[in-house]
Amino acid sequence: TNVNYFLVADAVWFVDLPGYGYAKVPKAERERWGRLMEDFFSEPERITMGVQIVDGRHKPTELDEMMNDLDKVIADYKTIGTAYLVVPYLPEEYRHLTPGYPVVIEEMKRIGETVRQAGMKLLYHNHNVELLQVKPGLRAYDILISDTDPDCVGFEFDSYWFDDGGANPGDWMRKLGSRMRLLHITDRGARRSGPAMTPILKMDSMELGTGNMDLDGLLEIAIAN
């Protein structure tokens, strides 16, 4: 791995070191990366801004753990001017029917209240797993809605994933009402996954307008909410 340079709009250089911080490499290689970064940052006059990207799909490193401070997260988000903090994804051990799921609910309550007091809003972003039934007629998403305080917890609704799970996205958007603060809109369609003569197609996300979802209808509901 080396330092990679990208020229943006012929005006700004974006400098990237892929994998630094979580990649599984030998200790000697990590040490080499460290020397590389120290050398780069030894001339701060050439640096305008630093951006640290944390991938929510990976367990936190020790460096990430040091940043696991809600007050600091709130302060950072206020600095960039956003009104929302979003829970993007639940690892398997925190999904419904696991010991971790009640913990998620309680943590969302706690974090949501703290975020509310700071003048912001905590949102939950869904996938399709929330449609699995806890018992007949009751889905995990129902619990997320009923067991969290509307004043503290809202939702970023991902219409693609609920369509993927066999649900009617519009019905769920209406159920959320004003608690749906953001709409993650993606089109869904079919791609050919084999020879031309086969009727079997693979469902996949598509560029907006090239799939089969009722995007105009979903936008109307979102605006009404």
QUIHUQUI-V352637 format. One record per residue. RES is the residue in one small letter. SS is DSSP state (~ for helix, > for strand, _ for the rest). PSI is psi in degrees with one decimal (999 if undefined). D_LAST is the distance of its C-alpha to the last C-alpha in Angstrom with 1 decimal. Layout:
# QUIHUQUI-V352637
res: (RES RES)
ss: (SS SS)
psi: (PSI PSI)
d_last: (D_LAST D_LAST)
This chain:
# QUIHUQUI-V352637
res: (t n v n y f l v a d a v w f v d l p g y g y a k v p k a e r e r w g r l m e d f f s e p e r i t m g v q i v d g r h k p t e l d e m m n d l d k v i a d y k t i g t a y l v v p y l p e e y r h l t p g y p v v i e e m k r i g e t v r q a g m k l l y h n h n v e l l q v k p g l r a y d i l i s d t d p d c v g f e f d s y w f d d g g a n p g d w m r k l g s r m r l l h i t d r g a r r s g p a m t p i l k m d s m e l g t g n m d l d g l l e i a i a n)
ss: (_ _ _ > > > > > _ _ _ > > > > > _ _ _ _ _ _ _ _ _ _ ~ ~ ~ ~ ~ ~ ~ ~ ~ ~ ~ ~ ~ ~ ~ _ _ ~ ~ ~ _ _ _ _ _ _ _ _ _ _ _ _ _ _ _ ~ ~ ~ ~ ~ _ _ _ ~ ~ ~ ~ ~ ~ ~ ~ ~ ~ ~ _ _ _ > > > > _ _ _ _ ~ ~ ~ _ _ _ _ ~ ~ ~ ~ ~ ~ ~ ~ ~ ~ ~ ~ ~ ~ ~ ~ ~ ~ ~ _ _ _ > > > > > _ _ _ ~ ~ ~ _ > > > _ _ > > ~ ~ ~ ~ ~ ~ ~ _ _ _ _ _ _ > > > > > > ~ ~ ~ ~ ~ ~ _ _ _ _ ~ ~ ~ ~ ~ ~ ~ ~ ~ ~ ~ > > > > > _ _ > > > > > > _ _ _ _ _ _ _ _ > > > > > > _ _ _ _ _ _ _ _ ~ ~ ~ ~ ~ ~ ~ ~ ~ ~ _)
psi: (136.2 169.5 129.2 136.4 132.6 124.6 121.3 119.0 31.4 26.0 -35.7 137.4 126.4 122.6 128.2 140.2 91.1 137.6 -7.8 129.0 -32.9 -11.7 142.5 96.8 161.7 156.8 -39.1 -37.3 -39.0 -41.3 -37.1 -41.3 -40.9 -44.7 -36.7 -45.1 -40.8 -40.2 -40.9 -43.9 -0.9 -11.6 73.8 -19.6 -18.3 3.4 123.7 -40.0 145.3 138.1 125.3 122.9 125.3 124.3 115.2 -10.9 -11.3 143.4 145.2 142.8 177.6 -35.1 -42.4 -39.1 -37.2 -23.7 -0.2 66.6 110.2 -41.2 -39.0 -39.7 -45.0 -44.3 -41.2 -43.7 -33.9 -34.4 -39.4 -1.3 18.8 151.0 -8.6 144.7 132.0 132.3 106.7 -23.5 142.8 121.0 160.5 -36.3 -6.0 8.9 172.0 155.3 19.6 158.3 -20.5 -18.5 -46.3 -31.2 -41.0 -45.8 -47.4 -39.0 -36.8 -36.5 -48.1 -50.9 -40.4 -39.9 -43.8 -42.0 -39.2 -43.8 -23.8 2.8 20.2 -173.9 135.0 130.8 151.8 129.2 124.8 161.2 -147.9 -13.7 -24.8 -9.5 -10.9 140.5 132.8 -40.4 167.6 122.7 -5.0 118.9 161.5 -35.7 -33.3 -40.8 -40.7 -37.2 -48.8 -30.4 9.5 151.8 122.7 -27.7 -19.5 -27.7 126.1 -167.4 138.8 106.4 125.5 101.0 -30.8 -48.1 -32.5 -34.8 -40.6 -33.6 4.1 8.0 166.9 106.2 -39.4 -40.7 -42.7 -34.0 -41.3 -36.5 -38.4 -35.6 -131.8 -9.2 -15.9 102.8 -27.1 147.5 118.1 100.4 126.6 144.2 155.2 128.9 -163.2 139.2 147.4 128.8 8.1 -163.4 157.0 -28.1 -10.2 142.1 -0.5 122.1 152.9 126.4 139.0 165.6 148.0 165.0 144.4 130.8 -8.7 -2.7 -151.5 7.8 151.5 76.9 -41.8 -42.9 -41.0 -39.3 -37.5 -42.5 -43.0 -42.2 -40.0 -33.3 999)
d_last: (47.2 47.6 45.7 43.7 43.2 40.6 40.9 37.5 37.7 41.5 40.7 39.6 40.9 38.6 40.8 39.9 41.7 40.1 40.1 41.5 40.6 39.8 42.0 44.7 47.9 51.3 51.9 54.2 51.5 49.0 51.8 52.3 48.7 49.0 52.0 50.1 47.2 49.6 51.5 48.4 47.2 50.8 50.2 47.1 47.8 46.5 43.1 40.2 37.5 37.2 34.2 34.2 32.0 31.6 30.7 28.7 30.4 33.7 35.1 35.6 39.0 41.1 39.8 36.2 37.1 38.4 35.0 33.3 32.7 29.2 30.3 31.5 28.3 26.3 28.8 28.8 25.0 25.3 28.1 26.0 23.2 20.3 17.8 17.2 19.8 18.9 20.8 21.3 23.5 25.5 29.2 30.8 32.4 29.1 27.4 27.2 30.6 32.3 33.6 31.3 28.0 28.3 29.2 26.0 24.1 26.4 26.3 22.6 22.9 25.7 24.4 20.9 22.7 25.0 22.2 20.4 23.8 24.1 21.0 18.9 16.6 17.6 15.5 16.6 16.8 17.7 20.4 21.6 23.9 21.2 21.4 25.0 25.8 27.2 28.5 28.0 24.4 23.3 22.0 22.0 18.3 18.2 20.5 18.5 15.5 18.0 20.6 18.7 17.8 14.1 15.7 17.5 15.7 12.4 11.9 12.5 11.9 14.8 14.4 18.2 19.5 17.8 19.1 22.4 22.5 22.3 18.9 16.3 13.5 11.1 12.0 11.5 8.0 7.2 9.6 8.2 4.9 5.0 8.1 7.2 8.5 10.2 10.6 14.3 15.0 18.5 20.3 22.6 25.9 29.6 32.4 36.1 37.6 41.1 43.7 42.8 44.2 42.0 39.0 37.3 34.4 32.5 28.7 27.3 24.7 25.2 24.6 21.5 22.4 25.5 24.1 22.8 19.1 16.8 15.3 14.3 12.5 10.6 9.8 8.6 6.1 5.1 5.4 3.8 0.0)
